[in-house]
Amino acid sequence: MKKFFVLLIALFFIAPLPAKAASHTIWLATPANRNYAGEIINKDFEKSLSPDGALGKLVFSPIAKPRTWIMDAALLEDVQYLANKKSTVASNWLSQLKRVAGRDRIYATAYGNPDVPYLNSLAPTELNFYYAVGQQHLQAVLMKNVLSEKGSGFAWKRAKIDRDVREFFNTSREEFTLISTVVNPKEVETDRARIAQLFSPLLTTKARADLLKDFEAGQAKVISKLRIVSGRYQITTSNEKIPITLVNDFEVPVKVDLYFTPMNSRVTFPQYRQITLNAKSKIQVSVPIGVIAAGDTTVIARFENGKGKTIGANGMIELSSTIISPAVTKFTTGAGLLLILAAVAQSVRRVRKSRAEK
């Protein structure tokens, strides 16, 4: 992380503003200091906030006015996190920033300070979302109105983005869009916005790869807040009911459809429409199944929204049955009787033929 702070100092520059030549610009942006779960991963972060630290110097010894600040809300939320953990260093830094920048012009970057030109070509709608979240969250920390850096003309470095990051971005964007059809989008707003940090120009190749791995695991946990618990069951009767556990760990109730897809035709399952799962709840549904043939079957259990799109985390239901349905039993019994009758008839014909020949 020491390399990062050297880079930060290099990126902090004093440059003329396009609109006001007499003013100067101060950037407050860093790579992600916390992982997806919100825990500090940059061990030097708190130290950097001290008056003689890389970030501390920017606010405790700022350049003379007139000046303009460009701030990433993600960075200030990292500082706020430490302050809430009773860090005096973080609290002092945040108080000093509010003091020195109180009457200055402040711009909010897109959340996470991503490579704007790259995201604008990849997903302009998502970039607009990052800008909106960046402005809203920065205002919440500073408790004052700020401007959006969008379209302001401030220059920024480009990031080196590989295919893995792009694929994760596309997948997570789709997942968050779908989950937002059944929960309040605010529930996943920060989790969705945090993905922008993968596009930060300040990340090294290794740091980006490490962050991607952490974000993949973190995003999966968010999506699986709405899930179907997997299970294994032994079927002993032809019309058995099995308990399926449904979980909603979100802070709001959700309404979903429940579908089952057997991987073979040995069993049949009902489908359920408009099941309501209360906030932070876990319920069991007694699901009747029909057994057509004995053997093992894997069943995929999934939630769908009202538009038929799969949401949340699927469950894998493993069934093992040694019984046969009554319908199949009747069929096989009838077929057996026919075979016996046919055998008897054939025997009678043979006896008659033998007698006739004599």
Secondary structure as UniProt FT lines:
FT   HELIX           2..11
FT   TURN            21..22
FT   STRAND          24..28
FT   TURN            36..37
FT   TURN            43..44
FT   HELIX           45..48
FT   TURN            51..52
FT   TURN            54..55
FT   HELIX           56..60
FT   STRAND          67..71
FT   HELIX           73..84
FT   TURN            85..86
FT   HELIX           88..100
FT   TURN            102..103
FT   STRAND          105..108
FT   TURN            111..112
FT   HELIX           116..122
FT   HELIX           124..142
FT   STRAND          147..148
FT   TURN            150..151
FT   HELIX           163..179
FT   TURN            180..182
FT   HELIX           185..188
FT   HELIX           189..194
FT   HELIX           195..199
FT   TURN            201..202
FT   HELIX           205..223
FT   TURN            224..225
FT   STRAND          226..228
FT   STRAND          231..235
FT   STRAND          239..248
FT   STRAND          254..262
FT   STRAND          267..268
FT   STRAND          272..277
FT   TURN            279..280
FT   STRAND          281..291
FT   STRAND          295..304
FT   TURN            306..307
FT   STRAND          310..321
FT   HELIX           326..357
//
